Amino acid sequence: MGTNPNKTKEISRPEYPRPQFQRDQWVNLNGEWEFAFDDDNRGGEAGWSGGKRALEGKIQVPFAYQSRLSGIGETDFHDNVWYRRLFEVPESFADGQVLLHFGAVDYAARVWVNGVFVASHEGGHTPFKADITHALNGDGTPNTLVVQALDESRNLELPRGKQFWKKDSASIFYTRTTGIWQTVWIEAVPKIYLDKVKLTPDIDRKCVEIVPHIANFAPGRDLRLRVSIDFQGVRVTEQTYDVTGRTMTHTIGLHNFNAQERETLWAPEHPNLYDISYTLLDGDSETDRVDSYFGMRKISVEGGRLCLNNSPYKMKLVLDQGYFPDGILTPPSEAAIRRDIELTKEMGFNGARKHQKLEDPRYLHGCDKLGLLVWSEAANAYSYSDEYVERFNREWIESVDRDYNHPSIVVWVPLNESWGVPDLARNPVQQHHSLSLVYLTKSLDPMRPVISNDGWEHTVSDLVTIHDYEWRREVLEERYTAAEKALSLVPGGHAVMAQGYSYKGEPLLVTEFGGIGYQKSEWEGWGYSGASSDEDFEERLRNVIGPLLASELVQGYCYTQLTDVEQEINGLLTYDRVPKIPLEKIRAINEGR
């Protein structure tokens, strides 16, 4: 009996990679692939894209070659890499089309199936897909999948987040990620299928708006879309609509919803979710079905107050870099993802600011299910140019599109600390870029606040945020008694507002602070201030969190940071996720006890 090309030695990250838009017929292509560095750029001329030649190395997908879990663990510069593997398409896929999906490939990817070019993509953090039906072997023999990934590691105009452009990580910058670093999979769809659905809850009107997108729509077919909504196993509503175009808009009332009761609202304290399924009907036949979910929650600014579900809500966030000792940007397992969320909540935080990383959808799914607010922040570049603007805007649009439906995401952060816009304080061109990102984001998503530039040099922003690593309690207590005092701060030598822009009473939050360094593992490094013992660490935490918690002015905070990362030792947990002091002590501090 022959071997199954879909069954490699080990399937890493076997869970369904897109839990908010799930189909039954899919195959995970993670596991062992062939792999090669192409430092001399010879693969193209040598015909590697044709897939007929085996590559000499091996790698565990979806881990980047720089990580230990990839089986390679090489951290030197290799900006041109190739992947190859065989795969079979199940017989159950035979009546439809086959889509090939990539969760993320850093930075640019080119893809061939059986020597046929099927896709290209730029953007190291966002997904892409290709219809590969036309390229598949029709005789039942295994198919060959080849991927080339190009990552200009030293190019400061590429959105890369915390990935360092020098060989060894240092300061606030870490090991790079090159190539495939999220799940690869195939799924079966009919000729006309549901491509995506944009879903917007409205707690004030007790309804949810859906905007389905139909791929390959053609007039003249008897197409209908059936939408079923359940809550805690009980059917709330089921409605069927005629499909009259590629996109449609429908508003669905929820008779069981009461915005005054927590039982049907989504919040960190009670993360209630509605299940929703979409069934595409062609005549009397069910041709496509997708299962999803949503949460009825509202994030807004009312009268200068930051509100969740129409009530003022103090956000207690932790800065989460999303790095792992063995996987770098790729979580090693579903258990590791869940544990990070659980640890965050156990310490009394109600949210996380995912710093300089578009996080794995499985993480966002966990936050939706367990109840954790997420500030979604882009991976920024470091230099400004027309090419940077084009690259960044494209990837940011894809980011908002990918994650729009997650109830856990409550704030968008396209820029941080003027990264990529180093002259933002006074340069009108870079200020226009900041403004354009605010309005672009709000044109795609009018329901969530957008921060123009987290930390300082704000232009127009729904929230004004300050980064402040002061460690003396008395200074913090005095500083955050009045807006005038807080706004006079010059964090990192930067004014809170960019030149020509002024504070207009927006909610004020301190979104980086603390950073207390405390070495509790074999990792050595630095912090923004240092602790010498468990007791000293606890006292220092009280001194920086207490004043912000008590302040009437500060409507939320984000402590730096959840874990140590490589040479940074200012985490509440070690890099291996071991608490530096008991979790209940940190929780008591966050609760003002």
MARDRENKOL-11790 format. One line per 5 residues: their letters; for each residue x, y, z of C-alpha. Coordinates in steps of 0.001 Angstrom, whole numbers, plus 524288, in hexadecimal, padded with zeros to 5 digits. Layout:
<recs>
A> X,Y,Z; ...
</recs>
This chain:
<recs>
MGTNP> 80000,80000,80000; 805A0,80D41,7FC1D; 8085F,81852,80573; 7FF16,823B9,8069F; 80612,83071,80305
NKTKE> 7FCC3,837CB,80C05; 801F0,83037,817CE; 80F74,83568,81AD1; 81710,8313E,826CF; 80FD2,83ACA,82F5F
ISRPE> 804EF,8448C,82D6E; 8086F,850E0,834DD; 7FD29,8599C,83915; 7F279,8503E,83459; 7E6CE,858A2,8385E
YPRPQ> 7DE23,85F48,82E4C; 7E5A2,86BD3,82B52; 7DA1D,874EC,828A2; 7D055,87214,83387; 7C761,87D7D,83075
FQRDQ> 7C47C,8786C,822C3; 7C4DD,869B1,82330; 7C1B4,85F37,81937; 7C1C1,8508B,81B3A; 7C9A9,84C88,80F4C
WVNLN> 7D7C3,85089,81157; 7E54B,84A92,81245; 7F079,84FCB,81A85; 7FD41,8507A,812ED; 80603,85383,81E7F
GEWEF> 810BD,84A19,82230; 81D79,84655,81BBD; 82099,84D12,80ED3; 82CD8,84D15,8068D; 83478,859B7,80813
AFDDD> 8402E,86114,802A8; 84732,86DEF,80458; 8498B,874F4,7F77A; 853B6,87F16,7FB43; 8594C,87F31,7ED6E
NRGGE> 84BC7,880E5,7E743; 84D8C,87509,7DEA5; 84070,86E56,7E106; 83925,875AD,7D672; 842C3,87289,7CB9C
AGWSG> 84441,864A2,7D09F; 835A2,86265,7CF0D; 83264,85FEB,7DD4F; 824D3,86593,7DB13; 821A1,859F7,7D264
GKRAL> 82200,8512A,7DE30; 828F6,845E7,7D771; 83545,84743,7DF7D; 83576,843D3,7EDF1; 83B36,84DE7,7F72D
EGKIQ> 8464E,8495A,7FFCA; 8417A,84E0E,80D0C; 835C8,84B9D,815E4; 82D6F,85512,81DAF; 821A7,8541C,8267B
VPFAY> 816FD,85D1E,8215A; 811AB,8666F,82668; 81E05,86A16,82DD1; 827DE,87386,827D7; 8357F,86E33,82592
QSRLS> 83AD9,87735,83044; 832F6,87000,83AAF; 836ED,8638C,841AD; 829B3,85D60,83EE6; 82C79,85E34,83052
GIGET> 83729,8541F,83234; 84145,85DC3,82D00; 84348,868DA,836B2; 84C3E,870F1,82DE8; 84BC3,87F86,830FB
DFHDN> 854E4,884CE,82684; 84FF2,88C2F,81A99; 84990,883AF,81027; 84009,88C6E,808ED; 83C70,88314,7FDF4
VWYRR> 8370A,875D5,80205; 82F9B,86AF2,7FB33; 825E9,860BA,7FFE6; 820ED,85470,7F942; 8176B,849A8,7FCEE
LFEVP> 80E15,83FD2,7F6D5; 7FFB0,83F87,7FA1E; 7F381,83849,7F609; 7E5D9,83DA3,7F481; 7DB8A,83530,7FB3A
ESFAD> 7D158,82ED2,7F299; 7C6F6,83672,7FA04; 7CC49,842E7,7F3B6; 7C9A9,83DCA,7E603; 7BCEB,84505,7E344
GQVLL> 7C1D1,85280,7E6BA; 7CD29,85BCB,7E603; 7D93D,85AFF,7EE70; 7DE55,86702,7F584; 7EC2D,8678A,7FABE
HFGAV> 7EDD4,87044,806C8; 7F99B,8763C,80D7B; 7F7DD,87C58,81ADC; 8040C,884B1,81967; 810E7,88479,811E2
DYAAR> 81B56,88E89,8152F; 81D20,8969B,80D1D; 81A1B,893C3,7FEC1; 815B1,886A7,7F95A; 814A5,8802E,7EC09
VWVNG> 80D63,8733F,7EAE3; 80D10,86862,7E0A5; 8050D,85BE7,7DFFA; 80A36,85182,7D6A0; 81299,85BF0,7D056
VFVAS> 806FF,864FD,7CDF4; 80830,87282,7D412; 7FC1C,87470,7DC94; 7FE84,87FDC,7E5E0; 8072E,88AD4,7EA87
HEGGH> 805B0,8933F,7F695; 80CBF,89E14,7FDD7; 80AAF,8A093,80C46; 810C1,89866,816E6; 80556,897FE,82057
TPFKA> 7F91C,8964D,81821; 7F2D7,88A61,811A0; 7F0E7,8875D,80364; 7EAB0,87C94,7FB59; 7EA40,8773F,7ED90
DITHA> 7E0E7,86ED6,7E5BF; 7E9D3,863BE,7E183; 7DFA9,85B03,7DB0C; 7E503,85D53,7CD69; 7F2D3,8599C,7D18E
LNGDG> 7EFA5,84CA7,7D823; 7F32A,83F91,7D24A; 7E742,83932,7CC74; 7EC42,82B48,7CD34; 7EC2F,8298A,7DBE8
TPNTL> 7FAF0,82AAC,7DD69; 80090,8332C,7E849; 801C8,841B2,7E5C0; 80E16,849A2,7E7F9; 80D57,85673,7EF69
VVQAL> 818D4,85FE8,7EEBA; 81A13,86CC9,7F60D; 824A0,87713,7F4BA; 82574,8811E,7FFAB; 82D2D,88DBF,7FE82
DESRN> 8300C,895FA,80A82; 838D1,8A1E4,80979; 83DA6,8A12B,81776; 8455F,8ADDD,81718; 83AF8,8B5F7,81011
LELPR> 835C0,8BFAB,81A14; 82A40,8C342,81154; 823F0,8B5DB,81315; 819B1,8B489,81DCE; 82095,8AAF8,826F2
GKQFW> 81D40,8AEA8,834EF; 8277B,8AA5F,83ED2; 82F99,8A245,8354C; 83D79,8A778,835BA; 844C4,8AB49,8295C
KKDSA> 851CE,8A742,82F66; 85688,89966,83154; 854B0,89833,84011; 84920,89D45,847C6; 84BBB,8A8D1,850BA
SIFYT> 844BB,8B326,858B1; 83621,8B2F3,85537; 83815,8AB40,84892; 8378D,89C8E,8470A; 83A7F,8910B,83E2F
RTTGI> 8351B,8921D,83068; 82AA6,889B3,82A0C; 82C46,885ED,81BC3; 822FE,87DB9,81390; 81708,875EC,81784
WQTVW> 81357,87851,825B7; 804C6,87558,8262D; 7FCD4,8699A,821D1; 7FBC6,8652A,8139F; 7EF83,85DC9,80FB0
IEAVP> 7E634,85A4F,804A8; 7D76E,85A30,804D0; 7CC84,85681,7FB87; 7C274,8605B,7F6D5; 7B80F,86021,7EC31
KIYLD> 7B939,8683F,7DFD1; 7B126,8731A,7E5FF; 7B4A6,8744E,7F44E; 7B472,87D38,8000B; 7C14A,884A5,7FFF0
KVKLT> 7BF7A,88C4E,80C94; 7B533,892E3,81507; 7B6BF,8A000,81BB0; 7AF1B,89F8B,8283E; 7ABA7,8AB7B,8309C
PDIDR> 7A45B,8AA6A,83D96; 79BB3,8B597,84236; 797DB,8B473,8507C; 78FAE,8C0EC,8501B; 78701,8BC01,84511
KCVEI> 78783,8ADCF,849E9; 78BDD,8A8AE,83CC6; 79777,8A43D,834D8; 79AB1,8A8B3,8270E; 7A090,89EE5,81D92
VPHIA> 7A704,8A1E3,81092; 7A9E7,89517,80966; 7B353,894D7,7FDEC; 7B050,88A9A,7F395; 7BBB2,885D6,7EB52
NFAPG> 7B927,88360,7DCD5; 7AB66,888BB,7DDA1; 7A447,88890,7D098; 79675,88D9E,7CE4B; 78BCE,88458,7CA14
RDLRL> 78E11,879F0,7D487; 78410,87698,7DF00; 78D3A,879AE,7EA48; 7890A,87BE2,7F840; 7903B,87D7F,8051B
RVSID> 78ACB,87776,81185; 78F98,87D92,81E2D; 78D73,87674,82B16; 790C1,87C69,8384B; 79147,874C2,8450B
FQGVR> 79439,8790A,852E1; 79893,86EFF,85CD7; 792EE,86413,8548B; 785A5,86A70,8524B; 7817C,86F65,844E4
VTEQT> 77F69,87E1F,84521; 77BF2,88039,836E7; 77D28,87A5B,82963; 77B58,88277,81D2A; 77D55,88029,80EB7
YDVTG> 780CB,88ABA,804DC; 78166,88B06,7F619; 78F39,88CE8,7F13C; 78DFE,89841,7E7CC; 79C1E,89C7F,7E67A
RTMTH> 7AA21,89A36,7EA74; 7A785,8A159,7F744; 79B25,8A422,7FED9; 797BD,8AA58,80BE4; 78DDB,8A48C,8154A
TIGLH> 78A28,8A871,82318; 785B2,89D8C,82C1A; 77E63,8A062,838B5; 7816E,89878,844FE; 7750B,896A7,84CE9
NFNAQ> 77C3D,890CC,85893; 78607,89BE7,85A08; 78520,8A5C2,86512; 78FD5,8AFFF,865B2; 78CDC,8B262,8740A
ERETL> 78FFE,8A473,877F7; 79D5F,89E33,877F3; 79815,890DD,8740D; 79834,89414,8658A; 7A2FB,89E64,864EF
WAPEH> 7B144,89BA6,861FF; 7BB4B,8A104,86B8B; 7C790,89BAA,87229; 7BF7A,8989F,87E31; 7B527,8912B,87666
PNLYD> 7B9BC,88DA8,8689B; 7ACA4,88953,86328; 7ACE8,88564,854E8; 7A275,882DA,84AC1; 7A484,877C5,8410C
ISYTL> 7A148,87B05,832F5; 7A14C,8724C,826FF; 7A014,875E7,818B0; 79AB3,86C5E,80EAB; 79B35,86FA0,80036
LDGDS> 79008,86987,7F895; 79064,86766,7E9D9; 7826E,863E7,7E6AD; 77ED6,8599A,7F0B1; 78CD3,8550F,7F2C5
ETDRV> 79573,85946,7FE10; 7A26B,85C62,7F780; 7AA7A,8637C,801CC; 7A9E1,8645A,81095; 7B23D,86C94,819AD
DSYFG> 7B193,86CFD,8288A; 7B535,878F8,83053; 7B1DF,880C8,83C7E; 7B0CF,88EC2,84151; 7AFA8,89671,84DE6
MRKIS> 7A5F3,8A142,850F3; 7AEC2,8ABF8,85629; 7B11C,8BA61,853D7; 7BD6F,8C25F,855C4; 7BB90,8D11E,8552E
VEGGR> 7BF8B,8DE73,85A42; 7B43E,8E575,860DA; 7B619,8F2F6,866A8; 7C4B4,8F124,8678F; 7C379,8E3E3,86E3A
LCLNN> 7C80B,8D708,8687D; 7BC7B,8CDC0,86963; 7B9FD,8BF5C,867C0; 7ABBB,8BC06,86564; 7A7BE,8CA1B,86858
SPYKM> 7AE26,8CA8E,875D0; 7BB4F,8D0AB,87967; 7C573,8C5E8,879C5; 7D35C,8C6AB,87ECF; 7DC22,8BEA7,87622
KLVLD> 7E6D1,8B746,87D4D; 7EF98,8B247,87282; 7FC8E,8AB77,871DA; 80625,8AD32,866A6; 80757,8A00B,85FDC
QGYFP> 811FD,89E74,855AB; 80D6E,890EE,85176; 81B19,88AEC,85124; 81E7C,87D19,85572; 82BDB,87748,858D3
DGILT> 82AB8,86BE2,84F49; 82174,8715F,844F5; 824F4,87FE7,844A6; 8188F,88606,83EC0; 811B3,878DA,83D4C
PPSEA> 80B24,8735A,8497F; 80FC1,8655D,84B76; 8021E,86006,84E3F; 7F3FE,86313,850E7; 7F6B3,860B9,85F50
AIRRD> 8012D,86B4E,85F18; 7F7AE,874FA,85917; 7ED3D,87209,8631D; 7F6D5,872A4,86E61; 7FB42,88068,86AD2
IELTK> 7ED0F,884F4,86B24; 7EA51,87DF3,877F1; 7F678,88371,87E74; 7F2D7,8912A,87A09; 7E559,88FF5,88018
EMGFN> 7EA4E,88957,88C6A; 7F2DD,8953D,88F06; 7E6E9,89E15,88ED6; 7E8AD,8A404,88158; 7DCA8,8A52A,878AD
GARKH> 7E3FF,8A717,86BFC; 7F09A,8A632,86439; 7F724,8AF65,85AD2; 7FD0C,8A667,85090; 80973,8AE01,84E09
QKLED> 80F0F,8AF3C,84044; 808CC,8A29B,83BB7; 7FC5D,89E5B,834E3; 7F93C,892C4,83D72; 7F576,88505,83953
PRYLH> 7E6A3,883D1,83775; 7E6AC,87894,8413E; 7EB13,88248,84BB5; 7DFFD,88BA2,8485F; 7D697,88029,848A5
GCDKL> 7DB54,87CFC,85656; 7D941,88B1A,85A99; 7CB8A,88AD1,854DE; 7C857,87E51,85C4C; 7CF28,88127,8693D
GLLVW> 7CC9E,88FBD,869D0; 7D85A,8988A,86795; 7D890,8A5DD,8610D; 7E291,8A76A,8562A; 7E8E6,8B386,850AE
SEAAN> 7ED1C,8AF6C,84310; 7F9E0,8B610,83F49; 800C4,8B598,83245; 80EB0,8B11E,83059; 8152D,8BDE8,82C91
AYSYS> 8209C,8C157,823E6; 82B7E,8CAB0,827E9; 82DC2,8D392,81C26; 82456,8DBD1,81447; 82314,8DB8C,8056F
DEYVE> 818B6,8DA4A,7FAF6; 81BCB,8CBC1,7FA40; 819B8,8CA6A,808E2; 80C7D,8D12C,80814; 807FC,8C821,7FD40
RFNRE> 80C80,8BBE2,8046D; 8075C,8BFDC,8119C; 7FA00,8C483,80D1E; 7F79E,8B7FC,8058D; 7FB3E,8AF5F,81102
WIESV> 7F38B,8B789,81AC2; 7E737,8B6B1,81266; 7E8E3,8A7EC,811E9; 7EAC1,8A7A4,820B2; 7DE28,8AEF0,82393
DRDYN> 7D6E2,8A694,819B9; 7DBDF,899EA,81FBB; 7D837,89D3D,82DB1; 7CC66,8A62E,82CA6; 7C2DA,89C1E,83219
HPSIV> 7CA1A,898E5,83EB6; 7C2B1,89E65,84A6F; 7CF2F,89E5A,8527D; 7D587,8A8CB,849ED; 7D18E,8B618,84F29
VWVPL> 7DC1A,8BF9C,84A6C; 7E441,8C0D7,83E0B; 7F257,8C5A0,83F1F; 7F874,8C7C3,831A4; 8046B,8CF47,836B0
NESWG> 80CB9,8CE71,842FA; 8169C,8D86A,847E7; 81866,8DE98,83A7B; 81E97,8D23A,834E3; 81F28,8D3B0,82631
VPDLA> 81BED,8E22A,827AE; 827CB,8E739,82F24; 82505,8F57A,82BB2; 816B6,8F4EF,82F64; 81806,8FFC3,83974
RNPVQ> 819D5,90A5E,82F28; 81988,90470,82188; 80C4E,90718,81B06; 80E01,8FBB9,8118B; 80FD5,8F1D9,81C72
QHHSL> 804DA,8F834,82431; 7FC0A,8F661,8186A; 7FFE1,8E807,81848; 7FBD0,8E6D6,8268C; 7EEFC,8EDBC,823A6
SLVYL> 7EC9B,8E554,817B7; 7EE12,8D8F3,81FD7; 7E436,8DDC5,829CC; 7DA18,8E104,81F85; 7DD25,8D51F,81738
TKSLD> 7DB11,8CC5E,82306; 7CE7A,8D340,826CA; 7C988,8D1FA,818D4; 7CB4B,8C344,81A19; 7C6A1,8C27C,82836
PMRPV> 7BEE2,8CDDE,82DE0; 7BBA7,8C6A2,83A7F; 7C918,8C5C2,84108; 7D203,8D0BB,845F1; 7DE81,8D316,83E39
ISNDG> 7EB31,8D842,84411; 7F30F,8E0CC,83ADE; 8006B,8DDE2,840ED; 80121,8D6A4,84DB6; 809C7,8DCFD,857F7
WEHTV> 80BFF,8EACC,8531A; 80B0A,8F466,847B0; 7FC77,8F266,84586; 7F58E,8F8D5,83A3B; 7E6E1,8F619,839E7
SDLVT> 7E437,8EAA1,842F1; 7D869,8E4AA,849A5; 7E0DA,8E21F,855A5; 7ECEA,8E96E,85A58; 7F711,8E013,85F9D
IHDYE> 803B7,8E27D,86700; 80F9F,8D9DD,86931; 81565,8DCC4,87684; 81FCE,8D469,87D1E; 820A0,8DCB4,8895E
WRREV> 82230,8D3AD,89530; 82057,8DD1F,8A0B2; 812BB,8DC28,8A674; 811FF,8EA31,8AB0C; 81583,8EF55,89D90
LEERY> 80B1C,8E719,896FC; 800EA,8EAF6,8A10E; 80375,8F959,89E8F; 804E5,8F830,88FC6; 7F7AE,8F1F2,88D4A
TAAEK> 7EF29,8FAD6,89589; 7EC64,90410,88A24; 7ECDE,9036D,87B64; 7F58E,90F6E,87A98; 80016,908C4,8829E
ALSLV> 7FF61,8FBF0,87B14; 7FF99,902C0,86DEA; 80B93,90AA5,87194; 81348,8FE05,8725E; 81D8E,8FBB7,867E2
PGGHA> 81E91,8ECCA,8673B; 82B44,8E878,86101; 82DB3,8F685,85D0F; 820F4,8F75E,8556E; 81528,90009,857C0
VMAQG> 80841,8F938,85A24; 801F4,900A3,84ED2; 80828,902D8,84177; 80ACC,910CA,83D6C; 7FE54,91746,838CA
YSYKG> 7F54F,90E19,84033; 7EF5D,90FC5,84DA5; 7E8B1,907BA,85810; 7D9E4,908C2,85709; 7D589,9011C,862E3
EPLLV> 7D774,8F373,85D64; 7D879,8E852,86750; 7E661,8E7E1,86C74; 7ED4E,8DAF2,86EF4; 7FB21,8D72F,872DE
TEFGG> 7FE16,8CC51,86952; 80C10,8C915,86CD1; 8117D,8C9F6,87A94; 8184C,8C1CD,884C6; 8220C,8B948,87DA8
IGYQK> 827FF,8B4E1,88A72; 83397,8AC1C,887D3; 834DA,8A02F,89086; 83D2B,8948F,88CD1; 836C9,887B4,890CD
SEWEG> 83C2F,87E4A,88693; 84890,87B39,87F3B; 8458B,8863C,875AE; 84D79,89285,87860; 849F5,8A00F,873C8
WGYSG> 8445B,8AD2E,8777F; 83826,8B44B,87BF5; 83381,8C25B,87CFF; 835D0,8C1A6,88BB2; 83AEA,8B6A0,89427
ASSDE> 8362A,8AE53,89F85; 83F28,8A70F,8A8D7; 835B1,89DA3,8AF66; 827C1,8988B,8AEED; 823C8,8A26D,8B92F
DFEER> 82A59,8AD80,8B1E2; 823DD,8A94C,8A51C; 81666,8A905,8AB71; 8186A,8B659,8B1AC; 81CF9,8BC3F,8A4DE
LRNVI> 810EF,8B6CF,89E14; 80847,8BD38,8A849; 80F6E,8CA11,8A679; 80D0C,8CAC1,897CA; 7FF98,8C461,89695
GPLLA> 7F95B,8CA68,8A2A7; 7F9C3,8D8A3,89E41; 7F417,8D583,890CC; 7E98B,8CD01,8969D; 7E592,8D7BD,8A01F
SELVQ> 7E637,8E2EB,89655; 7D93D,8E88C,891C5; 7E01C,8EDEC,885C9; 7E641,8E143,880FB; 7DBE2,8D8AF,87AAC
GYCYT> 7E49D,8CD01,87868; 7F274,8C814,878C6; 7FB43,8BE1B,8724F; 80633,8B85C,87A8B; 8130C,8B4C1,873F3
QLTDV> 81306,8A915,872EF; 80D30,89B6F,87390; 819A7,89378,871EF; 82835,89513,870BA; 82C51,894C4,86272
EQEIN> 83A1B,8908E,85F2B; 842D2,89B0D,86542; 83776,8A2A0,86B36; 834DA,89E45,8793F; 829E0,8A7BE,87C91
GLLTY> 81EF0,89DBD,87BE0; 81582,899E0,8867F; 81896,88C18,881F1; 82565,88654,87D69; 82711,88349,86EF9
DRVPK> 822F1,87560,87268; 81650,87AB1,87871; 81A04,87894,886C5; 8144C,8832B,88FBA; 81EB4,88B50,8967A
IPLEK> 815F7,88D34,8A24F; 808F3,88670,8A56C; 7FE4F,889FF,89BBA; 7F4BB,88D3A,8A693; 7FDB3,89802,8AB68
IRAIN> 7FDB9,89E84,89E10; 7EF05,89CEE,89D55; 7ED72,8A395,8AA86; 7F582,8AF24,8A5AA; 7ED17,8B05E,89960
EGR> 7E0F0,8AFF8,8A1DC; 7E61B,8BA6D,8AB26; 7E784,8B12A,8B69C
</recs>
